[in-house]
């Protein structure tokens, strides 16, 4: 299903990563004007070039989502470039753990929460303020995880951060529903991205074993499948949906 977003203005954080990149390209392909962002501009030129065929436009604005001033500047840049903000996908995240909670350092916990939780909080805050100022509503999509419901071994801080993303999503959804701002989350399962590949490499895991254990389809999901879910949540096709956690996980949470 294709959801036209012609003339809609969007922000995507984590835009040069696997899922963020796919979401950015998909939004541009259906006519949205996207301000794409990541921690640095590494990979930005390739991302922008890959969107050249789409009817929508794209700009790139680097930002550290854990820093309030940089997030505020990102949202300001988006509205300066394209006008009122209609939708946003907050996909910036990190994952690097290989030890259980008692071995998790204070520094690693703080780093994980700074990006995955504070980053989503700050992004939502400034996106919502922009949407409220425009007065035309909007849609915000946060990328959570199946870890928001079912933790994997040796991922205490990541699991905590993704539980928090759902709490932020649901709280904002009920607070801003009457303003026409919808807030939802996508909970990806084992999606074939550089982040997942690096995680398996750190743990010495076999690709086929991981795919078979974390998906009833026996395969990894594709980032494009997350992008399709994000398009639906950004579009008017999901106009009665808010506060929802949409699992795109090959049935993992059903088992």
N, C-alpha and C positions, 0 to 999 in steps of 0.2 A: 504494500500500500504506500502511495506517495502522498505526502502532506505538503501542500504548497505553502510556503512562508514568504512569498514575494513581498518585498518592502518591509518585512519585519527586521528589527535590529537586535542582534544577539551578542553575548559575551561567552567565550569558552575559556576556562582556565585549564592548565595542564594540556594545552593544545598541541604540543609537539610529541606527546606520549602516544601510546598505541590507541587507546580509546578516545582520548581528546582529539587526536588527529582525524580519526574516522568521523567523529561527531562534527568537527569543523567542516570537513569536506562535504558531508551530507547536508549540513545546513546551507552552505553556499550553493550546492547543487539544486536546491529547491527554492532559491531566490532570496535567502536571508543575507543581510549584510552583517558580517561577523568581525568583531574585534577579538582576535585570538591572542592568548597570553600564555607565557610560561616563565620559569625562573630566569632564563637567559634567552638570547636570540639564536642559540644553536639549533639548527633545524628549521628556523623560521623561513628562510628563503625557499627551501624545498617545499614547505607547507604552502606558502603563498603561490608558488609556481604550480603546484598540483591542483589548485583551485581555479586556475586561470580560465578553464572552460565553462565554469558555472555561471549562471545568470546573476548570482549575488556577488557582492564585493567583499574583500577581506583586507583588514589592516592587522598589523602585529604590534603589540605593546608588552614588553617584558615587565614582569611584576613578581615580587616575592609575596605570596598570599598570606604569609604570617605577619606582614608589616602593614599596619593600618594605613599609613600615608601612601604606600604603593598601590594598595587596593583602591583607595579613593581616587588616586590619579588614573588608574585603569578605567574605572567607571566614567570618570570625567572625559577621558580620551575617547571612549566609545560614543558618548552622547555628543561630543564636539564633532566627531567624524560623521556620524550617521543620524543623529537625532534621538528621540525618545527610545529608551530601552524597553523592548517587548519580552525578551526571554534571555535566560542565562543557564549555562550548564557548568557546574562547578566540579571539574574532574581532576584538579591538581591533588596529587597524593604521593606518598612514599611508602615503601615496605622493605625492610632489611633485616628482620629478626631471625635468629636461629637458636634462641635459648628460652627456657621457661622463666616465669615471673621473678623468681628469687635471684636469677642471674642477670636480669634486665637492669642495666645501669640507669641511674637517675637521668643522665644526659641523653641516653637513647629514648627514654620515655618522654622527656620534655620535647625532644626534636620531633618525634612522631606526632605528638599532640599539637605541636605548633603548626605543622603543615596540614595534617589531616582533619583536625578539629577546629583550631583557631582560624585556619585558612578558610574553611567553609563558613564559619561564623562571620568573619570579616567580609567575605565575598557576599554572603546573603544580606548582611547589614547594609552595605552600600548599594547593592542592587535594589533592595526594597526601598531604601530612601529615594533612589532615582525614580523608581516606578510610582511611588506615592506622590512625588513632586509632579510627575506627568499626569497622574490621575486617570490613567487608561488601563490599569490592571497589568497583568503580565504572568509569565510562567517561569518558575525557577526549578531546575532539576539538579539534585545533588547525587554524585556517584558514591554510593555506599558500598556494600559488599555482602556476600553470603556470610562473612564473618560477623556481620551485624546480628545474626541469629545463631550461627553455629561456628564456634571457634575451631581453628586448626591448631595442632600442637605447636608450641614454641612461638606463638604470636600474641603475647599478652597486650602489649601497647597498641599494636595495630588493631586488635579486636576491640579494645576499649575505645579507640578513636572512631571506629566505624559504628559501634553502638551509639556513640555520641552524635554522629551525623544523623542517625534516625531520630534521635531526640530533638535535635535542632529543626529537622525537617517538619516533624509533627507539630511542634510548638508554634513555629511560624505559620504553618498551614491554618491552624485554628485562629491565630491572632489576626491574620490578614485576609481571611476568606471574604469578608464583607467589603473589602476594598477591590475585589476582583483579581487579587494576586494569588495564584495557585503555587503550592510548593510540594514537590514530590521527590522521591528517591528511586534510583535504579540500584539493584543489588546484583552485580555481576558475579557469576561463578568463575569457573576456570576458563578465562578468555585468553587466547593466544596473543600475548603482548610481550614486549621486551621485559617488562617488570616480572611477569610470570616466568619467563625463560630464565631470568637471572635468579629468581627465587629457587627454582628447581636445581639450577647449577650449584648454588650455595649449599643446598641440602643433599646433593648427590642423588637426586631422584630420577627415575626412569620416566621418559615422556609418556609412553604407552600406559604404564602403571598409574600415573597421575591422572591421565585423561579417563581411564576406565574407572578409577575410584571416585572422581569428582563429577562425573557426568553419566547419566543413564543412556545417553546417545553414544558413549564410548569415544567421544572426540572433544577437543577443545572448542569453545565458542569462538566466533570471529568478531573482531572489533566492530565490523559493519553491523552485526546483529545488535550490539549495544547502541549504535548510532540510530538504528531504526526505532528502537524503544524511546530514545531521547527525542527524536522527531515527533513521535506521537504525543509525548508529554508536553512538548513545546507548542504543539499546534492546537487549533480549536477543536480537533477531533476528541480531545480529552477534557473538554470544557467542564465536565461535572466530576473531575477527578482531582482531589487534593489530599495531602497527608498520607499518600499511598507509598508503599515500598514494593516496587515491581521487581520480582526476581527473574533474572534472565540467566539461568544456571543449568540448563540441561536436565532439570528435575532433581538436582542435588538436595534441595530443601524439602522435597516431597517424600524422600525416602527415610 
